[in-house]
Amino acid sequence: MNNRKIYVLDTSVLLHNAQALFSFENNEIVLPLIVLDEVDRFKRGSEEVHRNARKAIKNIDKLREQGNIEEGVPLGYDGIFKIAIKSNHHKYIPEGFQTNNDNLIIATALEVKKNNPERKVVLVSKDINMRVKAQALGLNSEDYRADKVNLDELYTGQDIYHINDEDMSLFYDRGEIAISSDISYFPNQFIVLESPFNKKALGRYDGERHRIILLKDMKNDVFGIRALNKEQRFALEMLLDDKILLVTMLGKAGTGKTILALAAGLQKVLNEKLYRKMSVYRPLIPMGKDIGYLPGKEEEKLTPWMHPIFDNLEFLLSSIPSNKKMSPESKLDNLISSKIVEISSLTFIRGRSLPQQYLIIDEAQNLTPHEAKTIITRAGEGTKIVLAGDAYQIDHPYLDSTSNGLTFIIEKFKNENISAHITLVKGERSTLAELAANILQ
């Protein structure tokens, strides 16, 4: 009996990840012929989906060179890759189903199942509706999970360490404490120290010295911003630490992700002059990832989608005293025209090298894992990157809270000394906003 599973891939899988063909170990991959036609229609364009289409076509072409692609060619870990060319899938379309591409792909999977009764056949698709239809027809169906994380186990960036009152006093006196050898934390993980008499202190784990370092009270605000809860205090700590080159922040609306990042960026660029400029980017998912059809110049096209960024920056700049009595709007215009602040779409980041910048990516939950990787690899020498977003507010049709680029990066970088993460919990925008975020999920 052949124990290899047969995975039939939908177009959405290749458009999401061009390398998906190589993610199924020693099993058999079957690609319906109609998938090639659909992928071909996406090969022209500059967006991520178009690049994935072109890369997938190149991968398939390389596999074709290895032999008869209809009979099967070797694939990676002793796997097999086939294209279902001579298929009678039309007769497997169930009664009442339209003859469209999605249903033809399902029909191909049903045909493969009929021809291989002793083997497990699975249709893999990022399309929820296709998976539901397949399951209703008695066909195993799965989401593509190679780049997913378990959200219930997602790294939060903080933990609790219990100590006695004497050690708590020593911790405050010395500013650090060694921890038990049988306890391990992630580099730069934030720690809430608690003693029996309800004394608490905030610290950060130093992985190289295996110690917890005391977080001292911040005497000065950051562009008029002060931390309103411990998670915001943790966020400011990593945003202002020049040794941390990658910061990730996860949190629902109103927790302060964006304004904290912008305040820290302005502090580092304008006051400390440690970076050449602050760049703020957002993916343009709600606009269909293309602003070309909108009227006006680039700045005018971006304004509707970038309004939250402009509003936050104007609020922060209102805290700066000015001899010229300039309005916050004028201050921001000056910073943009002098290229000290740049606000743009992620559409324009590909191919660029970004040295000596404080780089903020807002709404990062709308990135694919590959897009997140592309952004981080743009970082030149002396650049700090901040990724912020809400895993439950995703506009991308093929991403969810477990498969987006932000949660992917959080998990992949949690062991690195140059990165830090915090999940913000409490909304601070207003009592009404916090209540709405909690009860209207």
C-alpha positions in Angstrom: 0.0 0.0 0.0 1.3 3.5 -0.9 1.3 5.7 2.2 2.1 8.8 0.3 -0.7 11.4 0.4 -1.8 13.2 -2.7 -2.2 16.9 -2.4 -4.1 18.7 -5.2 -3.2 22.4 -5.1 -5.5 25.3 -5.9 -4.3 28.5 -7.7 -4.5 30.5 -4.5 -1.7 28.5 -2.9 0.8 29.3 -5.6 -0.2 33.0 -5.7 0.3 33.1 -1.9 3.6 31.3 -1.9 5.5 30.4 -5.1 7.6 27.9 -3.1 4.6 26.0 -1.9 5.3 23.1 -4.3 8.3 22.2 -2.1 6.4 22.2 1.3 4.8 18.8 1.2 7.8 16.6 2.1 7.8 13.1 0.4 4.2 13.2 -0.8 2.7 13.6 -4.2 1.6 16.9 -5.6 -1.0 17.1 -8.4 -1.6 20.4 -10.2 -4.8 20.7 -12.2 -4.2 22.0 -15.7 -6.6 24.9 -15.1 -4.3 26.1 -12.3 -1.6 26.8 -14.9 -4.0 28.9 -16.9 -5.1 30.9 -13.9 -1.5 31.5 -12.7 -0.6 32.6 -16.2 -3.2 35.4 -16.0 -1.5 36.8 -13.0 2.1 36.9 -14.3 1.9 40.6 -15.5 2.1 43.2 -12.8 4.2 44.6 -10.0 2.4 43.4 -6.9 3.3 40.4 -4.7 0.7 38.1 -6.3 2.2 38.8 -9.8 5.7 38.1 -8.6 4.6 34.9 -7.0 2.9 33.9 -10.3 6.1 34.4 -12.3 8.2 32.6 -9.7 5.7 29.6 -9.7 5.8 29.4 -13.5 9.6 29.3 -13.4 9.6 26.6 -10.7 7.2 24.5 -12.7 9.4 25.0 -15.8 12.5 23.7 -14.0 10.5 20.6 -12.8 9.4 20.0 -16.4 13.0 19.7 -17.5 13.4 16.6 -15.2 11.1 14.4 -17.1 7.5 13.7 -18.1 5.5 16.0 -16.0 2.3 14.2 -16.7 3.7 10.9 -15.3 5.5 12.6 -12.5 8.9 14.0 -11.8 11.0 14.0 -8.5 10.2 16.8 -6.1 12.3 17.7 -3.1 12.2 15.2 -0.2 11.5 12.1 -2.4 8.2 13.7 -3.4 6.5 13.6 -6.8 5.1 16.4 -8.9 2.4 15.9 -11.6 0.2 18.0 -13.8 -3.3 16.5 -14.5 -3.3 17.0 -18.2 -5.4 14.2 -19.7 -8.2 14.6 -17.2 -11.9 13.8 -17.5 -12.8 16.1 -14.7 -15.8 17.6 -16.4 -17.8 14.4 -15.7 -16.9 14.7 -12.0 -18.6 18.1 -11.6 -21.5 17.4 -9.3 -25.0 18.1 -10.5 -26.1 21.7 -9.8 -22.5 23.0 -9.9 -21.5 25.6 -12.5 -18.6 24.8 -14.8 -16.2 27.4 -13.5 -12.5 27.2 -12.7 -13.0 26.6 -9.0 -15.4 23.7 -9.6 -13.1 22.2 -12.3 -10.3 22.2 -9.7 -12.5 20.4 -7.2 -13.6 18.0 -9.9 -10.0 17.2 -10.7 -9.4 16.4 -7.0 -12.5 14.1 -7.0 -11.2 12.3 -10.1 -7.8 11.8 -8.4 -9.6 10.4 -5.4 -11.6 8.0 -7.5 -8.5 6.8 -9.3 -6.6 6.3 -6.0 -9.1 4.8 -3.6 -6.4 3.4 -1.2 -4.6 6.8 -0.7 -5.6 10.0 1.1 -6.3 12.8 -1.3 -6.3 16.4 0.0 -7.4 19.6 -1.8 -5.2 22.5 -0.5 -6.6 26.0 -1.0 -6.4 29.4 0.6 -10.0 29.9 -0.6 -12.4 29.2 2.3 -15.4 28.7 0.0 -13.6 26.2 -2.1 -12.6 24.2 1.0 -16.2 24.2 2.3 -17.5 22.9 -1.1 -14.8 20.2 -1.2 -15.6 19.0 2.3 -19.3 18.9 1.5 -18.5 16.6 -1.4 -16.6 14.2 0.8 -13.2 15.5 -0.2 -10.5 16.2 2.4 -9.6 19.9 2.2 -7.0 22.0 4.0 -5.7 25.5 4.2 -2.0 26.0 3.2 -0.4 26.0 6.6 3.4 26.0 6.0 3.8 29.6 7.2 1.1 29.6 9.9 1.6 30.1 13.6 -0.5 29.0 16.5 -2.1 32.2 17.7 -2.9 30.8 21.2 0.8 30.1 21.7 2.1 33.2 20.0 4.9 34.9 21.8 3.6 37.9 23.8 6.9 39.4 24.7 6.4 39.3 28.5 6.3 36.9 31.5 6.2 36.9 35.3 9.1 36.0 37.6 8.4 35.4 41.3 11.0 36.5 43.9 11.0 37.1 47.7 10.9 40.5 49.3 14.6 40.5 50.1 15.6 39.8 46.5 13.1 42.5 45.4 14.9 45.1 47.5 18.3 44.0 46.1 16.9 44.2 42.6 15.9 47.8 43.1 19.3 48.6 44.8 21.5 46.9 42.2 19.3 47.4 39.1 19.6 43.7 38.1 19.2 40.2 39.4 20.5 36.8 38.3 17.9 34.2 37.7 17.8 30.4 38.3 19.7 28.4 35.8 16.6 26.2 35.2 14.6 29.2 34.0 15.0 30.6 30.5 13.4 33.6 28.7 13.8 34.9 25.2 16.3 37.7 24.5 14.8 41.1 25.4 11.7 39.5 26.9 10.0 41.9 29.4 9.5 40.5 32.9 7.1 41.5 35.6 8.8 40.7 39.0 6.4 39.9 41.8 7.1 39.3 45.5 4.8 37.8 48.2 3.7 41.2 49.6 2.4 42.4 46.2 5.5 44.4 45.4 6.2 44.6 41.6 9.0 45.7 39.4 9.5 45.8 35.6 12.5 44.4 34.0 14.0 43.1 30.7 15.9 39.9 30.3 19.5 40.1 29.2 20.1 36.8 27.4 23.9 37.1 27.2 24.3 37.6 31.0 21.2 35.6 32.1 20.0 38.4 34.2 16.9 40.6 34.5 17.7 44.3 34.2 15.5 46.9 36.0 13.5 49.3 33.8 14.0 52.7 35.4 11.2 55.2 35.4 11.2 57.5 32.3 11.7 61.0 33.6 10.9 62.7 30.4 8.0 62.2 28.0 8.6 61.2 24.3 7.2 64.0 22.2 4.5 64.6 24.7 3.7 60.9 25.1 4.0 58.9 28.4 3.3 55.2 28.9 -0.2 54.7 30.4 0.3 51.0 31.2 3.1 48.5 31.5 2.9 47.2 28.0 3.3 50.8 26.6 6.3 51.2 28.9 7.7 48.0 27.5 7.0 49.3 24.0 8.8 52.6 24.6 11.8 50.7 26.0 12.4 48.7 22.9 11.5 51.6 20.5 14.1 53.8 22.1 16.8 51.2 22.5 19.3 51.6 19.6 20.7 48.1 20.0 17.3 46.6 19.1 17.0 46.8 15.3 13.7 45.0 14.8 10.6 45.8 16.9 7.3 44.1 16.6 4.1 45.3 18.2 0.7 43.5 18.2 -2.5 44.9 19.6 -6.1 45.8 19.0 -7.2 49.2 17.9 -6.6 52.0 20.5 -3.7 50.3 22.3 -1.2 53.0 21.1 0.9 51.0 18.7 1.1 53.6 16.0 1.5 56.8 18.1 4.2 55.2 20.3 6.2 54.2 17.2 5.8 57.6 15.6 6.8 59.4 18.9 9.9 57.3 19.3 10.8 57.8 15.6 10.5 61.6 15.9 12.6 61.5 19.1 15.4 59.6 17.5 15.4 61.6 14.2 14.7 65.2 15.3 16.0 65.3 18.9 18.8 62.7 19.0 19.6 62.8 15.3 20.6 59.2 15.3 18.8 58.5 12.0 18.8 60.3 8.7 15.0 60.2 8.4 11.8 58.5 9.6 9.9 56.6 6.9 6.3 55.4 7.5 4.8 52.8 5.2 1.4 51.2 5.0 0.1 48.4 2.7 -2.8 49.6 0.5 -5.1 46.5 0.8 -8.4 48.4 1.0 -7.5 50.3 -2.2 -6.9 47.1 -4.0 -3.1 47.6 -3.6 -3.1 50.0 -6.5 -3.4 53.8 -6.2 -2.7 54.5 -9.8 -6.4 55.0 -10.7 -6.8 57.8 -8.1 -6.6 61.4 -9.3 -3.7 63.7 -8.4 -0.1 63.3 -7.5 1.3 60.5 -5.3 0.9 62.5 -2.1 -2.8 63.3 -3.0 -3.4 59.7 -3.9 -2.1 58.5 -0.5 -3.8 61.1 1.7 -7.1 59.2 2.3 -5.3 56.0 3.4 -2.6 57.8 5.3 -4.9 60.1 7.3 -4.3 58.3 10.6 -0.6 58.7 10.2 -0.9 62.4 9.4 -3.3 62.9 12.4 -0.9 61.3 14.8 2.1 63.2 13.5 0.3 66.5 13.7 -0.7 65.7 17.3 2.9 64.9 18.2 4.3 67.9 16.5 1.9 70.2 18.4 4.0 69.5 21.5 7.1 71.2 19.9 7.4 74.9 20.8 8.0 77.1 17.7 9.2 80.6 17.5 7.5 81.1 14.2 4.1 80.0 15.7 3.8 77.4 13.0 0.8 75.1 13.0 1.4 71.4 13.4 0.3 70.9 9.7 3.0 73.4 8.6 5.6 71.7 10.7 4.7 68.3 9.2 4.8 69.8 5.6 8.3 71.2 6.3 9.5 67.8 7.6 8.1 66.0 4.5 9.4 68.6 2.0 12.9 68.4 3.6 12.7 64.6 3.4 13.2 64.2 7.1 9.8 62.4 7.2 8.6 60.2 4.4 5.0 58.7 4.3 4.4 56.3 1.5 2.9 53.1 0.3 4.7 49.8 0.5 4.1 49.6 -3.3 7.2 51.8 -3.7 9.6 50.0 -1.3 10.7 47.0 -3.5 14.2 47.3 -4.9 15.2 50.1 -2.6 18.0 50.1 0.0 17.0 52.0 3.1 20.1 53.0 5.2 20.1 55.0 8.4 16.4 55.2 8.7 13.8 54.8 11.5 11.4 52.6 9.4 7.8 52.1 10.6 5.4 49.7 8.9 1.9 50.3 10.1 -1.0 47.8 9.5 1.7 45.1 9.1 -0.9 42.3 9.6 -1.9 42.8 6.0 1.6 41.6 4.8 2.2 38.1 3.6 5.2 36.4 5.2 7.2 36.9 2.0 6.3 40.6 1.9 7.5 41.0 5.5 10.8 39.3 4.5 11.2 41.6 1.5 10.8 44.7 3.8 13.3 43.5 6.4 15.8 42.7 3.7 15.5 46.3 2.5 17.1 47.6 5.7 20.5 49.2 5.1 23.2 49.8 7.7 22.0 51.7 10.7 18.3 51.2 10.0 15.7 50.2 12.7 12.4 48.6 11.6 9.2 48.7 13.5 6.3 46.4 12.5 2.9 47.2 14.1 -0.5 45.8 13.6 -3.6 44.0 14.8 -3.9 40.3 13.9 -7.7 40.4 14.0 -8.1 43.3 11.6 -6.9 41.7 8.3 -8.2 43.0 4.9 -6.1 40.6 2.7 -8.3 37.9 1.1 -5.9 35.0 1.7 -4.4 35.9 5.1 -5.8 35.4 8.6 -4.6 35.9 12.2 -2.3 32.9 12.0 -0.8 33.2 8.5 0.1 37.0 8.1 3.6 38.4 7.9 3.5 40.1 11.3 2.8 37.0 13.4 5.2 35.1 11.2 8.0 37.6 12.0 7.2 37.6 15.7 7.7 33.9 15.9 10.8 33.7 13.7 12.7 36.5 15.5 11.8 35.8 19.1 15.2 34.1 19.7 17.3 37.0 18.3 19.2 39.4 20.4 18.6 42.4 18.0 14.8 42.0 18.1 12.1 42.6 20.7 8.3 42.2 20.8 5.3 43.2 22.9 1.6 42.5 22.6 -0.3 45.5 23.8 -3.5 44.6 25.7 -5.3 47.6 27.1 -6.9 50.2 24.9 -6.1 53.8 25.9 -7.9 55.8 23.2 -11.0 56.3 25.3 -13.4 54.4 27.6 -15.9 54.0 24.7 -13.2 52.8 22.2 -11.9 50.2 24.7 -15.4 48.9 25.4 -16.2 48.7 21.7 -13.0 46.8 20.9 -13.8 44.3 23.6 -17.5 43.6 23.1 -17.8 44.1 19.3 -15.2 41.4 18.2 
